[in-house]
Amino acid sequence: MFLCGKGDPAPSRQKSVTVHAGDTGNLPGNPMMRSLLVLLIGLLAASGAAARELDRAAAEAALNEARARCELDAGALWGVSLCGPMLVVDPQTRALVANQAGPGLTADGEVFTGVLPQDINIANTAFEWNGTRWVMIAAPLPEEAEVRGALLMHESWHGAQPRLGLPAANAAPAHLGTPEGRIMMRLEWRALAAALNLAAPADRRQAAADALTFRAARRGQAGADGAEQERALELSEGLAEYTGVKLAMAEPGEAAAATLRAAERAPAYARAFVYASGPAYGLLLDDMAPGWREGLDAEADLGDLLGSAIGFAPEADVAAAVQAAAIRYDGQAVAEEEIALEAERMRQRAAWVARLVDGPVLRLPFRQMRIGFNPSNLVPMPPHGTVYPTLRITDVWGVLEVEDGALLDEGWSAVAVAAPADAAALSGPGWTLQLNDGWRLVPGERAGDYTLAEAD
């Protein structure tokens, strides 16, 4: 989740997830304009960063700003305080400034300082550290006040997420990589933007109904699994994004509409879609169904809530309804553009298959995996899994850093990268591996493949 200013590329943004062996319940396979916390375009937070000292004053100011914003909300939005343990960390040096005591931290005036352990990936995220749930913010923070505030409140919501009973979700819905899925998503976004911008209540309801028509068509194409992956992501990242927009933007509706327009230019929608859709649905529900947040549970669907508020029911002939509504949003041009782009996407997917499926690979199984990644560029490749162009994984065996493609299987049980030259090499095309003592590379199942084994 992140924001960008008008005309500016979005700053670096990375998500972090912790997975233990067998813990796949919420995972796939068991899964620019001034705007809100937006399109996830950028590299891993540490990639290419120039060496620097952590700006202590800026970090402390960010912690104070987060506290002031959550105290101003005082639990009004979600019924719980968004204040809690928070740290700001430098991706290059791992130096941190925290708002409370923690493992290995030293009191330093009104804050605490220290160094983040190597086995914790750096990202804008919430994570468990020594039995405490922390919010982590990667330095440097955005300079624009609204953008910075939205980032702080987005991640603060993740800090409070378990108390809200809303589980994390980490799917990458494969149908959002298809022309059909992208077309319906773009049309839904255009209708949502119209609903946010239109003044007349009847016009807003019509635009909202159009959005739900496109949504119903896309989810019908995706099937039950794809629809569930979308729904769960909207309740997790989508509501976090809505919270940032709601609590930090002077004109949240205008910001959300701008992001919806900008989102169409994202290179991949599989994870990034929620950063546009979530705030839009939340703000429309604020207008059309006040009190919708009360009693919200893990089974809720934001589209269904909006549909109930406006009395929407999908047409029996969904195709005809889509065709009629699409005229209002230049649907023909959207379809032609997506079909033209598909040839290049097919070429890219074929290249990934050749490299990470058919070719020799190093396969690293997960035991206690933590992953940091950029959600804007994921490439679903069913049935093989999802390609993560950039990521950082830590596990009991060490640290894997990838700058040019890795494949996570459908069940998030292992990651594969292009094979090294031999078992002694701990690097390969676009990746490096730091092995802990007691681990080594050994030949895999196919000729040229490698995997991990514990040393004798």
N, C-alpha and C positions, 0 to 999 in steps of 0.2 A: 504494500500500500504506500503510495506517495503522491505528492502533489507536484505540479510544475507551474511555472508562470507563463503568461501569454507569449506564445512563440518560442518558448524555451524547450529544449529537450528535457525529458523527465530525469531527475537525479537517480543515482544508484539506489536500488531497492532489492532486498533479499528477504526471503522467509526462511525460518528455521523450524525443523521438526525433529522430535526424538522418537525413535521406534525401537522397541525391544523385540527380540526374536519371538515370533508367534503373536505379537501384538499388532494385528492388522485390521481391527474392526472398523476403523474410520479411513482406511487407506484404499487406493484404487485396486480393483481386482477383488476385494471383499466389500473399492471405488473405481500546438498542445496548448494548451490554453490554460488560463487561470482557472482552476477547477478544484475539485476535491482530491483526495488521496488517490492518485490516478494510475495511468497505464504503466505497467511495470517494465520499463525499458532501461537497461543498464547492465553492468557487469557485477560480479561479486564485489562486495563492499571494499575488499582489500586489493582488488586487481588494479594494477597500474597506479596505485596511489603513491604520491611522493612521500618520502620519509618526513615526518614532522613530529612536533611535540603536541600532545593533547592540549587544546585550549581550555585550561582549567576554568577561566572566568566564564567562557561561553557554556561549558558543560554545567557549571553551577547555576547559571542563569536559566538554562533549559529545565533543570530540576525544579527550580523555584516557579517557573512558568507553569509546568505541569501541575504542581501543587495548587497554584492559584486558580487554574482553570477547573480542576476537579472540585476544589472547595467552593467555587462559584456555582457549579452544578449542584453540589450538596446532595447527590443521589437522586435528584429530581427526574432525570431522564430514564434511568433503569431501576430505580428503587434501591440501589446499592452505591456506595461510594466508589469512585474510580481511582481514588488515591491508594498508593501502595508502594512497596519497594521498587526503586527505579535506579538504573545506572546508565551512564553515557560512556561509551568505550571507543577508543581510537582503533580502527581496523588494522593499522600498520604496526603499532607498538603494543597493542592490547592493554595500554594504560586505561584506567577507568576512574570515574568519579561517581559515587553513589550517595543516595539520600539517607541510608541507614547502614548500620553495621552488617558485615557479611564475612564469609570465610576469607581469612588472610587480609582483611581490609584494616586500614589504620585511620583513626580519627584525625581529621585535618580541618580545624575550624568547625564550621557547621556541616561539613560533609565528611565522607570517608573515601579514601583513595587506595588503589592497589593495582593489580594486574590480573586480567581475566585468564583462567587456565586454558591451555592449548586445546583441551578436549571439548571446549564449548565453542560452537560456531558463532561468529559475529553476524548479527542481523538486527533489523528492527523487528522485535518479536517479544513474546513472553515465554519464560522458561523456568524450569525447576532447578534450583541451585541449593544444595545442602538442606533440602526439605522446605525451602521457602520459594514461593512463586514471585519471580522478578520480571519487571519490564526492562528490556534492553533497547537502547537507542544508539545507533552507529553514528559517530561523528564524521564529518561536520554536519550539523543540522541545517535545514533550509534557512536562508536569510529572510525570506518573506514571512511576515508574522502569521498570517492566516494559514499558510502552507505548513509552517512549523507547528503551529497549534493543532492543526488537524492531525498531523503525524503523531504528536504526543497523545492526543485523545484516542486515536485509533488503537495505538498499542496499549494505552491504559485500559481500554475496553477488554482487550485480550487478557490483561492481567486479572480482570474481574470475571472473565468468561465462565470459569468453573462454578462460581457462586450463582450465576444466572441459569445454570443447568443446560447450557447450550454447548455441545461438544465441538471440538475442532474437527475440520474436514480437510482432506488433502488430495482429493481426486483430481484427475485431469480428464474431463469428459471428452472422449474420443470424437464424438459427433460434432464437436465444435471445431474440428479440423477439416471437416468436409465442406464443399461448396454449399450444400443444402443447409447445414447448420449455421454457417457464417451468414448466409443470406437472411435467414429468419432472425438471427440475432441482430443484425444491422437494422432490419426493419422494426424489430421490437424497440431498439434503442431510439430510432427516429420518432416512433410513436410516443415513447416515454418523454422524450425531450419536448415534443409538442404539448403533451399533457401538463408538463411543468410550466410551460411558457404561456399557455392560453388562459385568458382571464375569465371567460364565460363558463360557468359550471357545466352546462350541457356540452360545450365543446371539449372541456377537459375530460368529461366522462367518456365521450366518443373516442378521443385519442387513447385513453386508458384501455378501453375495450379493444381497440385496434392492437395495442401492445399485447394484450392477453390472447388475442387471436393468433398472432405470430408465435407467441410463446407456446400455445397449445399445439400448433402445427409442428413446431420444432421438437417438442417433447414427444409427440406421437411418432415422429420419425426416429427419435433416439431410443424409444422403448423404456421400460420401467427402470432399468439400471441407469441409463443416461439421465433420465428425469430426476432420479433420486440423487445422483451426484451433483447436479445443478442446485437442487433444493438445499442440500446440506451445505454446499459452499456459500450460498447466499445467506444462510443463517450464521455462518462463521465469519468469513472475511467480509461479506456484504454488509452485515450489521456493524462490524468494526468500522468500516469505511463511512457508513451512515453516521455513526457516532462522532467521528472526526469532523465531518462536514457540519453536522448539526450544532456542535459545541464551539466551532472555531471560525466558521465562515459568516461574514456579515450578511451575505445574500446566498443562503444555501441552495435555493432553487435554481438560481442563475448559475451557480458553480456546478451543480449536478448536471444541468442541461449542457453546459459547455463540455463537461467530461464525456457525456454520452456522444457528442459529435466527434470529439477527439478520439474516442475509443475505437472508432471504425478503422483508424490507421494503425492499430496495434498489429504486430506481425503474427501473433497467435492469440486465440481467444480461450483456450482450454482452461486456464486458471485465471487469466486477467479479466474475464468478463464481469466478475462480481464487483470489481472496483468501480464499474460504471453502473451496473444494474442495481446493486444493493442500496446506495443512497437514493436513487430515483424512486424505488418502491417504498423505502422508508418515509421519504418526504411526502409522497402522494398519500400514503396511509395516514400520516399526520393530518393531512387536509381532509381526507374523505372518511376516515375511520378513527377519530380521536380515541385514545385509550387502547389502541391495538397492542401496545407493548405489554400491558398488564396480562399476566397469565401466559405469556408466550412460552411455548415449550419446544422441545427438540423435534417434535413432529410437525411443526408449523410450516406452512408454505406461504411466502410473501405474495405470490401471485394469487393464490386462493383467497387470502385475506382481502386483497384489493378487489377481486372479483365479487366477493360477498358484499363488499361495501357499495359497489355500483350496480349490483344485480346482474352481473355478467354470466352468461351460459354459452359455451361453445356451440357454434352452428353445427347441425348434423352434417352438412356438406362443408367440411373444413377447407378443402381446396378452393371452392367457390368463394368462401368468406375471405380467404387470404388474397385471392386474385382481386376481389373488389377493394379490400383495404389497401393493398400494395400500391394502387394507383395514386393514393394520397401521399405516398412517400417515395415516389420515383423508383418503384420497385424494379422496373425493367432495367434501368441503368445499373442498379446494385447487382442484379443477377448477371448481367453481361460482364461486369467488372470481375466478379468472383470467378466466373467460369474461365475468363482469360487468365487469371492468376493461378488457377489450379494446375496448369501444366508445369509451372515452375515449382510449385509445392510438391508435385508428384516426383519431379526430378530430385528434389532435395531428400524426400523420403526414401527413394531408391538408393541414393548415395549412403544414407544412414544404415539401411538394411545391409548393403554390401559391406560396410565397415564394421558394424556392431552385431550383426546376426550371422551372415554368411561367412565373413572373414574370421581369421583367428582372433580370439579375445582373451583378456584376463578377466576372470569372474571372481568377484569378491563377495562372499556370503555375509549376511548381516547377523549380528548377535545382539549388540546394544548400540544400534546405529543412531547417530545424530546427523542431520543433513541441513545445510544451508544452500538455498538456490534462488534463482531469479524466476518468478512465476510468469513473466511476460513472454518467454520464448520457448515454452515446452512444446514438444512435437509428439502427440499420441501416435503410436504405431501398433495398433492391435493386430495380431494377438501377442506381439512380442513384448510390449510394455510401452514406456514413454521415454523419449530422448530428452535429456537435460543438457543443453549446450554448455552450461557452466554450473558448477556445484562444488561444495566442500563437504566431505563425509568423514566423520570420526567414528571409530568402533574400537573394540578391544584389541584389534590387530594393528591400529595406527590411524593415519590420516591420508585420505585421497583428495587431491585438488585437481579439478578438471576445468580446462579453458576451451576445449574443442570437442565436446560430445561424450556423453556416457548414457547407457541404457539401463534404466531401472525396470525390472520385470513387473508383470501385472500384480503380483502379490507383495511387492516391496520386500522380497526375501534376499535379493542380491543385486549388485551393480556390475555392468560389464563395460570395459573400455578396450580399445584396440590393443592387441597383444604387444608386449615388449619384444625386443630382439632376442632375449634369452632369459633364463631364470634368475640371472644375477642382476639384470637391469631393473631399476625401480622407477623408470620413467618410460614414456612412450609418446605417440602422437597426441599432443595436447593435454597430457596429464603427468602428474608426479605422485609418488607414493612414499610415505614415510612409515616403515614397518617398525612396530615395537619389538623388543627382544622376545624371542621365543616363537617368531613367525617367519616363514619363508615361502617363496613361490615354488610350485611344483607343476609338472605337466597336467593338463586337463584331459577331458574326455576325448577331444578331437586332436588330430595332429596340429601342432602350432598353438593350441590353447594352453592357458595357464590358470591356476587357481591357487588358493592359500592352504597351507597346512601348518600345524603347530610343529615346531622343531622337536626332534627326538631328544 
